[in-house]
């Protein structure tokens, strides 16, 4: 899955080459998948441009492989429509087998086990590319040399995720210029980066000094920003036109009971804070992680927020960082108000079910074994097709990432070996290609004799251990407060 910039470059390249392949760029976030097919949307795109494209002509071109569908931003589709969207794209591949289709998205588990797709990932920057970016940055020589040295000898290990993304790497450079070091904790990095943009960008030689048009006090402006992040993320809006941007600013100001000039605030977001980017008539976040940080900060800071409902609703994309950033920002709040009650609910559901297969289906509907092209090893992938199971499944993944020592890794190794054996039994030529098992296709006796039993037990044990740790920590804190 490529990113938006790559797709726009791809579109422009095909237009410039004027090949006999017609590129068609469609922003998926603007499509109502409950009412429209991909073909319908495509026709709406081309009809105003050419009277030649009747539906019959367009379908004929698509059937002959002359149309290149560039479907941008799957991860920006509303959560409630993602399954429908995937079904519509899948239908397009069946109705028009010769059609050329590229879908871009941030990583998302919904693609796991999707048969027709070849998943391509953009490579992260490696060390030579990172150093080249640092060398080309317009900062003073001494600062540049100091940052370069930190990158080579420590940051490449401790901050590789930030460095490997060009935009976040630049944010690290800006933050380093003010503080001389970069915090390891993700939430503190975003806090310092925001402060750098708000307070200190005016005295950096390569940035303009700009006044704040809204003239809001810093505390009010910061609250308005994180409220804006929360409301826009709640509606899964990552890009806006001018009216939508103003509407979210007005909504945020209304929530805070403050009077603002929405146009002036929008100008501050774009020109003064430089955290919203304008591209033509559209606005988007400098990087979506800043929106996620702002939303997490809102949940952890604003009184009256229902922490459980907010985090449970935001737990719909395993690759977004809202839950992690909230946990880092206020661990006690998130553990007490979200993790603990969610654990209680999941443990009760698991214990209520006697069937091993049904217990596993609380989390996954299928398990895939696919070869990792990077190292040639086989990796496990879990499929989550049902909206009803996504919350529990994503919750389990969230716990595995943040309470990793609590989870026994043994069952995963057994499960991998079991799937390899099943794969070979299907035929000698299957050992080097993907293999998937649907839990609906496994009877109860087979499930009971498989490593699925060990995986279910390891989940229950981990959940109980996490629950016990949180309760023990709360008991200790309560005793300390009494003293």
N, C-alpha and C positions, 0 to 999 in steps of 0.2 A: 504494500500500500504506500503510495507516494504522498507527499504533502501538497498543499494548494499551490505553492510557488512552482513546484516541479510540473504540476499539471498545466498551469498557465503557460509555462515555457514550452511544454509539449504541444499545446494547442497552437501557440504562435509559430512554432517550428513547422507544423503541418500546413498552416495557412501560407507561410512564406514559400514552402517547397512546391505548393500548388500541385500536389500529387493527385492521382485518381482515387484518393481516399479522403472523404469529407469529414473533418473533425467537428464534433458537436459538444460544446461544453455546457453541462447542466449542473447548477448548484442544487444539491439534493435537499438542503435545508428549506428551500422554497417550495418543495413538492408536497402536495397532499396525497399521500399514498393510499389513503382510505377511499379516494375517489378517482385517482388517475393512474394510468399505466405509464411506463417509460416512453412508449411510442406516442401516446397522447401529448406528453410534456414536450417531447422532441419536436413534434409537429407544431406545437405552439411557439417553439423557439424559431423554427425556420420559416413558418408561413408568412410572417410580416416581411421577411427578407426576399422571398422569391415566390412568384405566382406559379412557378413550375412544380412546386412540391405539393401535389395532391397526396392524400393518404395512400392511395394505391401505388403511386410513383415512389413515395418514400419507403413503403414496405418492400417494394421490388429492389430498391437500392440496398436496403438493409439485408434482404435475403441473399443478395449477391456479394455481400461482404464489403460494400463500398462506403459504409458509414462507420466512423470511429466514435463510439460513445465515450465521452470523458465525464464520468460521474463523480463530482467533487464533494467531499466532506460527509461521508457516511456517518461519522461520529457526531455530526451536528444535527442529525435528524432527531426529532423528538423521540424519547425513549418508547413511548406508547406506539410509535409507528415503525420502529426498526425491524421487527419481525416481518411486518407487512412489506416493508421496503425490500428486504432480502428476498422475500417470496416473489415480488414483482421483477426484480433483477434476474432471479433464477428462471422465471417464466420467459423473460426475454431471450435467455440463452437457449431455451428449449424451442421456442417458436421460430427463432432465427439463428440456427447453429453457426452460420458463417459470420455473424455479427462480431465486430471487434469492440471489446468492452474493457475499459479501465476504471476501477473504482478506487478512490483515495479515502484514507481514513487514518486517524490515530489508531494505534493497536486496540483491538477490542475482541473479547472472547467469542462474540457471535459468529466470527468467521471460522472458528475451530471446526474442523471436519466438514467444511463446505466443499463438496466434491468438485464442482466445475472450476473452482478458483485456483490460480497459481499465485501464492502470496509472495510479494517482493517487498523487502524492507530497505529503507534508505540507510546506508551505512553511517554510523556516527563518525565524527572527525577523529582521526588518529593523532598521535603526538606531533608528527611533522606538520600536519595541517593546522593544528592548534598553534604551534609555534609560529607558523607563517602568518596566521591571523593576528597574533600578538605583535609580530614585527611590523605589520602594516597598519597597526592602530596609531592614531595621531596623538600619542602621549609623550611626555618628557622622557628623555633617554634614561635617566637614573631610575625612574619609576618603572619604565619598561624592562630594564635589565633586572630589577628586583623581582618583578612579577614573573618574568621569564624563568628566572632561577627557581622560584617557588613552584612553577608549573612542572619543570623537569624533575625536581627532586622530591616533591611531596604532593602537590595538588593533583598530579596525574593519577595518583592512587586514591587520595581521599575525596576528590571532587570531580571524578571523571565524568559523571553524568552531566554536570553543569558545563564542563569544558568541551564535551563532545558535541554540544549544541552551539552553533555560532552566535546566536543571539544572547543566550545565557552566558556564554564566554565573555562577550562584550560587557554584560552587566557585571560580571566578576571583576573586569578591569576597572570599571567605574567605581565599584565599591572598594576595591583595593586601594585606589588613589586616595580615598578619604580615611580608611581605617588601617591600612598597612597589612591587613590579614583578612582572610575569608573564613567565616564560621563554618564548622562542619555540619551543624544542624540546619536542615533545610528551611525551617520556619524563620530562624534568625537571619539566614541569608536573605530571604525575601523581605524581611523587616528592614534590614540595612540597605538593601537595594532600593526599596521604596523611599526611605529617608534620604538616600543619595539623590534620587530623582527630585524629591520635593525641596530639599534644603540646599543641596550643595552643587547642583549641576551648573549654577550660574557662574561659579568661579573656575570652571574648567575651560581651558583656553579654546577648545575646539567646539564649545557649545555656546549658543547665544544666551545672553542674560535677558530674561523675560519677566515681566510683572504678572501677578495673578489677577486675571480679569474680574473674578468673582469677589475678591477682597474678603473672603471668608477667613475667620480665625483658623489656625492650623488644626485644632482639635475637631472643629465642626467639619472642615474640609475632609479630614481623614475619615470621620464617621460617615460622611456622605459618600465617599469613595467605596468603603467596604459595604455599605448598604446597597449602592449601585451594583457592586459585584454580586451580592447575594440575590437580589431580585432578577438580574439578568441571567445568572446561572440557574436559578430556579426554573426559568422558562427555556433553558438551554439555548439562550441567544448569545452567540459568540461574535456575530457581526450585526451591524445596524445601518439603516439609512438615517438621515438627519432627524426625521420625525420620531423614529423609534428611540434614538439616543436621547432626545429631549424628553420623551415620555418616561423613560426609566429614571432620568434625573429628577423629573417632577415627582414621580412616585416615591423615590428615595427621600426627597425633601419633605414630602407630605408625611411619610412615616416618622421622620425625626422632628416634625412640627417646626420646621425652619423655612423662612422665605428666601428663595434664591432666584437669580436670573439664570434659567436653564441654559440659555445660549452662552452666557459668560462661563458657566461651569464647564460646558462642553469644550469651549475654547481652552480652558485650563487643562482639561484632560489631554487635549491634543497638543497644544503649543507649550504650556508651562510645565506640566508634569511629564509630558511626552510618553504616556503609558497607553494612550489610544492612538491608533494610526489611521490616517485618512488615505484612502485609495480611490480616487475618482469621487463618486457619490456615496461610497460605502466607508464605514468605520469598523475597525476591529481592534482587539487587544494586541498590544505589543507582543505579548506571549500569553497563551491561555493560562499558564500556571499562575500569573499574577491575579487573574480573575478567581481562580480556585483558592489562592491564599486569602484574597479579600473576603470571599464567601465564608471560609473557615473562621477567619477572624471575627466576622459578624456574629456567627453562631456562638462563639466562645466569649464574646464581649457584651452583646446587647441583652439587657434584661427582657424577659417576656418571651424569648424565643423558645419554642418547643424543640429541645435538642434532639430528642429521640426521633420525632417525625421528620425533622430537617435532615439529619444524617441518614436515616433509613431511606428517605426519598432520593438523597444524593448518591446513594450506594448503588448506582445503576451502571457504572462503567468502571471496571476493575483497574483501568489505567489512569483514571483521574485521581488527583491527590487531595481532594477536600477532606476525606476522613483522616488520612495520615497527618495532614497539616493541623487539623483540629486536635487530634490526639497529642501532637507535639506541643501545641500552644497551651492546652489546658487538659492535662492527662486525667486529673481527678474528675473533672466535669464529664468528659467523654466516657470514662470508665463507669461512673456511677449512673449517668443519665441515659447512656446508650448501650454500651457493651454488656453491662450486667443484666438489664432487663431483656435484651435481645438473646443473650446466652440462655437465660431461664426459659424463654419461649422455645428456642431451638432444641434444647435438651428434652423438654417435655414432649415435643413433637416426635423426636427420635425414639424416646422410650415408649411412646404410645403405639408405635408401629412394631409388629412382630416380624414382618418380612424384611430380610436383609436387603433385597432388591429395592423395596419401597423406601427404606431408610436412605439408600444411596441415591435414589431418585429425588430426594429432597434437595440434593446438591447438583446432580448431573443427570443428563439423559443418555449420554454416550461417552465412550472413552476411545481416543484415537492414539495410534502409535505411528509417528512419522519420522522420517530420517532428517536429521539436522545437516543441511548442506555444508555448514561451516566446518564441522569436525567429523561428520560421517556417523555420529552416534544417533541412537534412537531416543526420541523424547515423547513424553506423555502429554496429551491434550485432552481437556474435558469440555464437553459440549453442553451448553445451557440454552435450549431453544425456547423454553416456556417463560413468559413474563412472571408467572406466579412463583417460580423457583429462583429467579435471579437474585432477589434480595438475600435469601439464605446462602446461596452459593457465593455471591460476592462477599458476604459477611465472613464466610469461612476463609476465603482467600485473604481478606483483610487481616484476619487473626493470624493466619500462617505467616504473613509478612512481618507482623509486629510482635508476635509472641512465638517466633520460630523455635526456640529451644523446647517449647511445650509439645511440639509435634514430632512423633516418631517417623523417621524417614524410611524405615525398613519396609513398610507395606508398599511404598511406591516402587522400590526395587523389585519386589515380588510381583507386583502388577505388571511391570515392564516385561519381566521374564515370561509371565503367563501369556501376555498378548503376543510376544514373539513366537511362542510355541503354537498358539492358535493360528497365527499368520502363516507359519510354515505348513501347518496341517491343511490350509486352504490350497496349497500348491507350492512347488519348489521355487517358482519365479516370484513369489510374493515377499521374499525376505528383505528386499531393498526398496519397497514402496510402502505407502501409507496403508494402515489397516485400522478399521473402526469396528467397535462393538456397541450396539444399541442395547441399553439395559432392558428394553421391552422384549428383546429377542432372547433373553436369558431366562430360563425357568428357575424356580426358587431353589431346587436341589443343586443345580449347577452353581448358582450364586453362593450358596452356603458352603460349597467346596472350593471356592475360588479365593484369591487374595482380597476380593471385595470385602469379605468378612473382616480381615485384618485392618483394612482401611477405615471401615465404619467404626470399629472398636477404637482405633487410634484417634479418630475425631472425637468420639465421646470422652475418651480419657483426657485429651487436650482441652476440651471445653470445660470439663470438671476442674482441671488443674488451674486454668485461667480464672474461672469463677472463684475458686478457693483463694487464689493469690489476691484478687481484687477485694474480696471480703476481709481477708486478713489485714490488708493495707488500710482499709477503712476502719477496722476495729482499732488498729494501732493509732491512727490519726484521732479517732474519737477519744481514746484514752489520754492522748497527749493534750487535747483541748481541755479535758476535765482537770488535768493537773494544773 
